[in-house]
């Protein structure tokens, strides 16, 4: 099955995976994870490369998911494929630094509705689904040109418009009580 990051953003679902599912249900849909880790404090995580799924231990229910390693277009952070699913990366391209300005322009060109909010000292684009993208200035230190990593000087980030996309996430605020 193909899982589209665009659909993830617009629906708040990761293909057929949605908040409230058990670990067993997620694994049955997505296959064996790369990591199944106890996070402590009553929470655990399944990870398929950098696509992370978070569970409450007491209920064994999924309460949110994300990929917070999109910066700089790293192939291993964006693309994933196993016997059960493959990622369609939408506007995110391997080897390309995708900035706040780039994403905003693409959304406007595609007619994609979103709200801009600043939280935790960085900008976010929220979709009606509750999923969101976030941008940061401290997470990226290099970008790929061809097959070579090139350092990015800090002056690239003098403006929020140049801050790179770092994550796509869905954590409904009403899930954890």
N, C-alpha and C positions, 0 to 999 in steps of 0.2 A: 504494500500500500504506500502511496505517496502522501506525506504529511507536509502541507503547505504552511510556511510561516505567515503568509498573508491570512489564510483561514484561521490560524491560531490567534492572530491579532484581532481579527474581526468577530470571531465567535467565542473566544476564551476557552476553546477546546483544542487539544493536541490530537488532531484526527479524531478517533473515537474515544480518546481518553478525556475524562472530565472530572472535576472536583467531586469528591465523595466516593470515588471508587476505592476498592481495597488494593493492596499490593498485588495480591494474587490475580485480580482482574487486569491490572495494568500489565503485569508480566505476561499474561495470556494474550494480550493484544500486541505488545511491543517486543516480546521475546525476553531472553535472559539479559539482564543489565550488565554493564561493565563493572558497576559497583553497587553493592547493597550495604549501606553503612548506617550504623547507629550514630546519631549526632549528639546524644545526651539530652538531658532535660525533657525526655518524653517524645523525642522526634527522631525520625530516620529519613533516609534518602535513597532513592534508586537513581542511577545515572547511566545514561546512554551517551558516551562521550561527554559533552558538556550540556546535554539536555537533562536537567535535574528535576526530579519529582519528589515532593516532600510530604511526609505522612506523620500523623499523630499516632504515637504508639498505643495509647489506650483505646483508640477506636479503630486503628488500622485503616484510616481513611485519608485519601489524598486531599491536601488542603491548598496546594499551589505548585506551580512548575515554572521553570525559567531556563534560559541560556544567558548567562552573564559574562560570556567570554567572546563576544562578537567583534571586539575591537581589532582594527587593523586588517581584517579580512583573512585571518588565519584559517587555512583549509581545514585543519583538524578541529577547529572550534565551531565551524559552520556546518560542514557537510557530515552526514552520518548515513550509514546504510548497513542494515543487517538483513536476515532472512524475512523479517516481518515488516520493516518499514524503511523508507528512504526520505530524506529531507529535500523539499523544494525550497530553496533559500530566498525566493521572492526577489526583493531589491538588493539583497546582501550578496556581494560578489567576492569570491576568493581573491585575495591579493589587493583589495581596494579598501581604502579608508573611507568609510561612509560617515559624513558629518551631519550635524544638526541641519545646516542649510540644505544639503543634498536631500535628506529625507523629507524635509518640509516641502521642497520644490516637487519631489516625486509624488508625494501625497496630493498636493494641489493639482498636479497634472492628471493624476488618476481619479480625481474626485473623491478621495478617501477622507472622510470626516474624522477629526480628532480634536481634543482639547489640549492646550498647552498649560502645564502646571510646573511650578518649581517646588521640589521637595528634596530635602537632604542636601541642599546647596547645589543642586543640578537640575537641568530641565528634563521634563518627561512629556511624552505624547501619549495621552489616554484615548482609548477607543470606547465606543458605547458598550462593548462587551465587558469592560473592566480590565482587559489586557493593556499593557503599556510598554513603551520603549523608553529607555533612559540613556543619557549621554553623560560623559565625564571627561575631564581634562587631564587626569592624572594616571589613567589606566594604560595609555598607549605610549610606547617608547620607540616603535619602529613600524614601518610599512614595507610591503613587498613590492619590488619593481622587478618584473620578470621572475627569476628564481632566486633573487638576492634580497636580504633584509637590509633596509636603509634606515638609519636613525632619523627620528623626527625631532627637530629642535623645538624647545618649549615655546618659542614665539608663534608656532602654528596655532596655539590655543589662546592667543590674546583676546579673541572674541568667542563668545558662546556659539556663534555661527560655525566655527571651526571645530567645536568639540566633537569627538567621535562617538558613534553609536557603540554602546557597550552591552546592552541587554534587551531582551524581550522577555516579559514576565506576565504571570497571571496569579495573583493572590487576592481572591475576593475578601474584602475587609470584614464581611459578616461571618466568615467561616469559623475563625478562632474566637471562642468566647471565654 
